[in-house]
Amino acid sequence: MMNIEKAVEKVSNPELVKAIEEMREEFTPEKQNNVLNYALRATFLMPCVVMEDTQLVAEADNHVHFEDKPQVKFLLIQNQDKKTFFPAFTDSSELVKFISEQEYQPFGMKFTDLATLTEQNPSVDGFVVNPYSHNLPFTKELLADMKAALMNYRQKMEQEESKPDITVSTNDKE
């Protein structure tokens, strides 16, 4: 079992976990939206390997020197269909279920950052929240649909804000 830093222990998403469990009991659009709303605000723990990479760096005055630059490699999992996913954990009690031959450390990541990382990685099919318990997948297709819905909503709100707020009243005095 790995030692999880104090800061990582603060990552907790009990509302999301409860919403997932409620959605699994009764799958309704309202409960599904509840899960999505909590997920959008969540920070997840991601297992990763941090490696030091020595690079040659040129300074402004053209002097060069070697510098250690850390690189992060996120660990992946596969489902039965051989599709590849980032495992994302709601809290430290879920993260410790992740077993790897590589020594890893947790990295906190917001939903939007994780979605962007997934979108930019062609070899990954999505990410899975708590793969060893709740097993809630966010596929690239679902993430694209969510992004489109959010952009449509944002455009609608911007259009409504750009309309002048004018009311006409008459003062009929007879």
Backbone torsions as a table, in degrees:
resi	resn	phi	psi	omega
1	MET	NA	138.2	-175.5
2	MET	-88.8	155.2	176.3
3	ASN	-86.0	118.8	-177.8
4	ILE	-99.7	131.4	-177.0
5	GLU	-62.9	156.3	-179.9
6	LYS	-58.0	-41.4	-179.1
7	ALA	-62.3	-37.0	-179.6
8	VAL	-69.3	-34.0	179.7
9	GLU	-64.2	-19.7	178.6
10	LYS	-76.4	-17.5	177.8
11	VAL	-73.1	117.5	-177.8
12	SER	-153.5	138.4	-178.0
13	ASN	-133.1	60.8	-175.5
14	PRO	-63.3	-31.7	179.5
15	GLU	-66.7	-40.7	178.5
16	LEU	-65.1	-45.4	179.8
17	VAL	-59.8	-45.1	178.7
18	LYS	-63.0	-42.4	179.8
19	ALA	-63.3	-39.9	177.7
20	ILE	-62.5	-45.9	-179.5
21	GLU	-62.9	-40.7	178.2
22	GLU	-66.3	-38.3	178.8
23	MET	-66.3	-36.7	179.3
24	ARG	-68.7	-30.4	177.7
25	GLU	-71.7	-41.4	-177.6
26	GLU	-144.9	104.9	-175.6
27	PHE	-84.2	100.9	177.4
28	THR	-126.5	157.5	177.5
29	PRO	-57.6	-37.0	179.7
30	GLU	-63.4	-43.5	-179.2
31	LYS	-72.6	-33.0	175.8
32	GLN	-65.3	-43.7	176.7
33	ASN	-63.0	-36.6	177.8
34	ASN	-60.5	-45.2	178.1
35	VAL	-61.1	-46.9	-178.7
36	LEU	-62.2	-40.4	179.4
37	ASN	-64.6	-42.4	176.9
38	TYR	-68.4	-38.1	-179.9
39	ALA	-63.3	-40.5	-179.6
40	LEU	-60.8	-27.0	-179.0
41	ARG	-97.6	-1.5	-171.9
42	ALA	-82.9	154.3	167.2
43	THR	-111.9	131.4	-177.3
44	PHE	-112.2	154.2	174.6
45	LEU	-95.9	127.6	-177.3
46	MET	-117.7	127.9	175.6
47	PRO	-75.2	130.7	-179.8
48	CYS	-146.2	160.9	175.7
49	VAL	-111.6	126.1	177.9
50	VAL	-100.7	123.1	-178.3
51	MET	-118.4	143.8	173.5
52	GLU	-87.4	129.8	179.3
53	ASP	-122.4	117.5	179.9
54	THR	-82.8	125.7	-178.5
55	GLN	-128.0	152.8	175.3
56	LEU	-86.5	122.0	-175.1
57	VAL	-118.1	131.4	177.8
58	ALA	-96.6	131.8	177.4
59	GLU	-88.7	175.0	-177.5
60	ALA	-59.8	-33.5	-178.6
61	ASP	-91.4	20.1	177.7
62	ASN	66.8	15.4	170.3
63	HIS	-81.7	140.7	179.3
64	VAL	-114.7	150.3	175.4
65	HIS	-153.3	163.9	177.8
66	PHE	-88.8	140.8	-179.1
67	GLU	-139.5	136.2	176.1
68	ASP	-83.1	121.6	178.7
69	LYS	-119.5	122.0	179.8
70	PRO	-70.6	142.0	174.3
71	GLN	-122.8	141.3	-178.6
72	VAL	-108.0	130.3	175.8
73	LYS	-118.2	114.3	179.1
74	PHE	-80.2	136.8	179.9
75	LEU	-81.7	151.6	-175.1
76	LEU	-123.0	161.4	174.0
77	ILE	-129.8	161.5	176.8
78	GLN	-123.3	146.2	174.9
79	ASN	-92.5	-174.8	-177.0
80	GLN	-64.8	-24.5	179.7
81	ASP	-87.4	11.0	179.9
82	LYS	64.8	25.0	174.5
83	LYS	-88.3	145.4	-172.9
84	THR	-104.4	134.6	-177.0
85	PHE	-136.6	151.1	167.1
86	PHE	-79.9	131.7	171.9
87	PRO	-83.2	132.2	-179.4
88	ALA	-126.0	130.9	-173.6
89	PHE	-117.2	139.8	-176.5
90	THR	-76.8	-21.9	-178.4
91	ASP	-164.5	174.8	-176.0
92	SER	-66.2	-30.2	180.0
93	SER	-69.0	-26.0	175.3
94	GLU	-83.0	-37.5	-178.4
95	LEU	-61.3	-37.1	-176.9
96	VAL	-66.8	-11.9	176.1
97	LYS	-76.1	-15.3	-179.7
98	PHE	-79.6	118.2	-179.5
99	ILE	-111.0	131.4	-179.7
100	SER	-143.6	148.0	175.0
101	GLU	-72.0	-24.1	177.7
102	GLN	-86.4	140.1	175.6
103	GLU	-75.4	123.9	-175.8
104	TYR	-123.8	167.4	173.6
105	GLN	-133.4	154.8	-178.1
106	PRO	-79.4	147.6	178.7
107	PHE	-133.8	123.7	179.7
108	GLY	-80.2	134.0	-177.8
109	MET	-143.6	131.8	176.7
110	LYS	-70.7	155.8	-179.2
111	PHE	-54.2	-48.4	-176.1
112	THR	-63.7	-36.7	177.7
113	ASP	-68.1	-39.9	178.3
114	LEU	-66.0	-40.8	177.7
115	ALA	-63.4	-41.2	178.5
116	THR	-65.2	-43.8	177.7
117	LEU	-59.7	-42.7	178.8
118	THR	-63.6	-45.8	-178.8
119	GLU	-61.3	-36.2	-175.6
120	GLN	-85.3	-6.9	-177.1
121	ASN	-107.2	102.8	-174.7
122	PRO	-65.0	-22.5	-177.6
123	SER	-87.3	0.8	-177.7
124	VAL	-111.5	137.8	-178.0
125	ASP	-93.5	-10.0	-179.8
126	GLY	156.9	-159.4	172.5
127	PHE	-136.7	156.9	-176.7
128	VAL	-124.6	125.8	177.7
129	VAL	-83.3	126.8	179.3
130	ASN	46.9	66.2	-174.2
131	PRO	-62.0	-18.5	-177.1
132	TYR	-101.2	4.9	176.2
133	SER	-140.7	-73.8	-176.0
134	HIS	-78.6	-29.7	174.1
135	ASN	47.5	58.2	-178.0
136	LEU	-101.5	106.3	-177.4
137	PRO	-84.1	143.5	169.6
138	PHE	-120.4	97.1	-178.5
139	THR	-78.4	165.1	177.2
140	LYS	-59.3	-37.0	179.9
141	GLU	-63.8	-45.7	179.2
142	LEU	-63.5	-43.1	179.4
143	LEU	-62.7	-38.6	177.9
144	ALA	-65.3	-40.9	177.9
145	ASP	-64.1	-42.0	178.7
146	MET	-63.4	-42.8	-179.5
147	LYS	-62.4	-43.9	179.3
148	ALA	-63.3	-42.7	179.5
149	ALA	-64.2	-41.6	179.0
150	LEU	-66.2	-39.5	179.1
151	MET	-67.3	-40.2	176.8
152	ASN	-62.8	-42.2	178.9
153	TYR	-63.5	-44.1	180.0
154	ARG	-62.2	-43.7	178.4
155	GLN	-62.7	-40.3	179.0
156	LYS	-62.8	-43.4	179.5
157	MET	-65.0	-40.3	179.0
158	GLU	-65.2	-38.4	178.3
159	GLN	-65.3	-40.6	179.0
160	GLU	-67.2	-35.5	179.1
161	GLU	-70.5	-28.5	-176.8
162	SER	-80.9	-12.1	177.3
163	LYS	-75.8	136.3	178.7
164	PRO	-67.1	140.9	-180.0
165	ASP	-95.4	81.3	-176.6
166	ILE	-116.3	130.4	174.3
167	THR	-118.3	142.7	-179.7
168	VAL	-110.9	128.6	176.8
169	SER	-130.0	149.4	177.8
170	THR	-110.5	143.5	178.6
171	ASN	-116.3	84.3	-177.5
172	ASP	-82.2	110.0	175.7
173	LYS	-116.0	113.6	-179.4
174	GLU	-113.7	NA	NA
